[in-house]
Amino acid sequence: MDTEIRTASAPSQPVPQGDAGPFAVYEARVAAGTLDRDPEQEKAARRLDRLWRELRDYHPVVMQRAAARPGLFGGLRARLGLGGGRGAQAGPARPRGVYMVGQVGRGKTMLMDLFFDLAPVEHKRRVHFHRFMQDVHQRLHDMKVAQPDLADPIPPLARQIAQEAWLLCFDEFQVNDIADAMILGRLFEYLFADGVVVVATSNTRPEDLFQDRPGADAFKPFIDIIMREVDTVILDSPRDYRRGGVRGMRTWIVPADAAAKAELDTIFTHLAAGAPVQEVDLDIMGRILHVARAAGPVARFDFSELCGRFLGAGDYLALATRFPNLIIDNVPRMGPDNFDEARRFIVLIDALYEQNVKLFASAGDQPDSLYERGQGAKAFERTASRLEEMQSASYAQLPHLSA
């Protein structure tokens, strides 16, 4: 699956100095009216704020490992000064990470955006968990090819990851692959032993990861590690902010004039819910799709950016799985003379529709009049029908399909 990678040594927007941590910024956005106060989000913001303060004085000491480490948890016990490992050195106490759990639309991504940008850490990485595991498997393969006599590649791999970033922020933490499940316990043992701090968002509680699947028993040690080393914060708000944000807003605005642009500006700000506007790169099997304007759960493009260049189904699926909301400015009337653009638009709408993405657009005409008569008009009929359905109240209630 196409995923987003964000690696940073500097935040995507200026970070307030002093005591302006996640909770202070959350409170400021509530006071400014860009966020509604939510007790569950406030609870999570307070926990992230505590971690932010602990990180200001934390600098992990990566020690030399002994040739052998006894037991699954031996390295972790040694790292924490509990004995059971040779060569352990005393280091600063590692702050406990945070694992935010909640259904779609509860504000997990917004809170992660806020925390990641403010985190006072030079070497930090934010990545979709599925993409992280793809990278892990690729590195393991490369290490085995380069060093065929290497008995155990997990320790040096964990060392590489820890040296690159000792704050790891995972979006959509989920385990569905038995190959991932078999690696995770030992990999995270070594990561935690090297002082790595983990923050994650997920729809699944740690104790429910990879349950009722073949090999679930072998996965339990990893669950034990997560439960012991990372605090779980449940966002149990009854309100789905992604769905609520769609009600009452026009989704198809005609004509595509200055007033339409201003209306889409307002919609973009509302859907962003206080998240910073920033650039995002989506990794599509090693190729990067650049999103010039995104904020939390929404991205915005001009029609020419999406359909006037050589993009395909994989690009559109990447956008559709990453962003629950998409704004498109200046959708033109189309016909045989620009059928290539129309064809890409058809593929784009199919991807958005299949993933239940909420589309907001300014256009030269209504969907059923968007394509002029002539070659290609028949192929556009289904797209026009889908565009009409995507404006309905029932479609607005559908949950976004992120994978």
Residue, then its C-alpha position, 0 to 999 in steps of 0.5 A: m500500500d502506498t504510504e507517507i513518510r515524513t522524516a524531519s530534523a526540523p518542524s514543518q512550521p515554526v515551533p513556539q519556544g519555552d513552555a508551548g508544548p502540545f497541550a498549550v498549543y491545543e488550548a490556544r487552538v480551542a481558544a481561537g475557535t479552530l478546534d472544539r474542546d473535546p475531553e478525550q482529545e484534551k486527555a491525549a494532549r496532556r499525555l503528549d505534553r508530558l512526553w514532550r517535556e520529558l524529551r527536552d532533557y532526554h538524550p539516549v546513550v547507545m551502548q555497545r552490545a555484547a555478542a550474545r544477549p540472554g532471553l527475549f527480554g534480556g537486552l531490555r532488562a540490561r538497558l533498564g539496569l535490571g540485570g541479565g545482560r552483559g556489557a550494559q551501561a547506565g543511561p538516562a531513563r527512557p520516557r514511556g511512549v504513547y499509543m493513541v487508540g480511537q476510531v476514525g475521526r477522533g483526532k488522532t492524526m491531528l494530535m500526532d501532527l501537533f506532537f511531531d512538529l513540536a517534539p524537541v528532537e533532532h533525529k525523529r521520523r514519522v511514517h505509516f507503520h505498514r511502510f515502516m515494515q516494508d522498509v524493515h523487510q527490505r533492509l533485512h534482505d539487503m543485509k543478508v545479501a551483503q553479509p550471508d554469514l550474519a547469524d542475526p541481522i535484527p540487532p544491527l538493523a535496530r542499531q541502524i534505525a536507532q541511529e537514524a531516529w530515536l523518536l519514531c512516530f507511527d501512523e495507523f499501527q496495525v499488524n496483519d502479516i505473519a512475517d511482520a508479527m514474527i519480527l516485531g518482538r525482537l526488533f522492538e526489544y532492541l529498539f527500546a534497549d537503544g533508547v528509542v521512544v515510540v508514539a503511535t496511532s491506531n484503531t486497535r488496542p495493543e492487546d488486540l493486535f494480531q489476535d485470532r490469527p495463526g501465529a498469534d501466540a508467538f506475537k504475545p511477547f511483542i504485545d507484552i513489550i508494548m503494554r509495559e513500555v508504552d502508555t495506551v491512551i484511548l480516545d473514546s469521543p462519541r463525535d466523528y470530526r471527519r464526518g461532522g465536518v462535511r455536513g452543511m458544506r457544499t461539495w460541488i461549487v459552480p462556477a469556479d470563480a473567485a467566490a468559489k475559491a473563497e468558499l473552498d478556502t473556508i472548507f479547507t480551514h474547517l476540515a484541517a481543524g487546526a492542523p498546520v498546512q504543509e507539504v507531504d510526500l507519498d511513497i509509491m513503490g519507491r517513487i514520490l508523489h508530492v502533495a504541495r498543500a495538505a493539513g491533517p485529513v485534507a489535501r488540496f489541488d488544482f485540477s491541472e495538478l491532478c489530471g494535467r500531468f502523467l499520473g495513474a491509478g496508483d497515484y490516485l489510490a495513494l491520495a485516496t487512502r491517505f486523505p479522507n478529504l480532497i479539495i479540487d479547484n477549477v475542474p473544467r468542462m471537458g470533451p474530446d479535445n482534452f480526453d486525456e485529462a478527462r480519462r485521468f479524472i475518471v480514474l481519480i473519481d473511481a479511486l476517491y469513490e471506492q475509498n469513500v473520500k469526501l470531495f469538494a470542488s469548484a467546477g465549470d458545470q454540474p457533473d451531468s453537464l461536465y463532459e461535452r457531447g462527442q467521443g468519450a461522453k459515454a465513458f464519462e456517464r458513470t463518473a457523473s453519476r458517482l459525482e452526484e452520489m458523492q454529494s449526497a448525505s448518505y455518502a457523507q456518512l460513509p467512513h473513509l477506507s484508509a487501507 
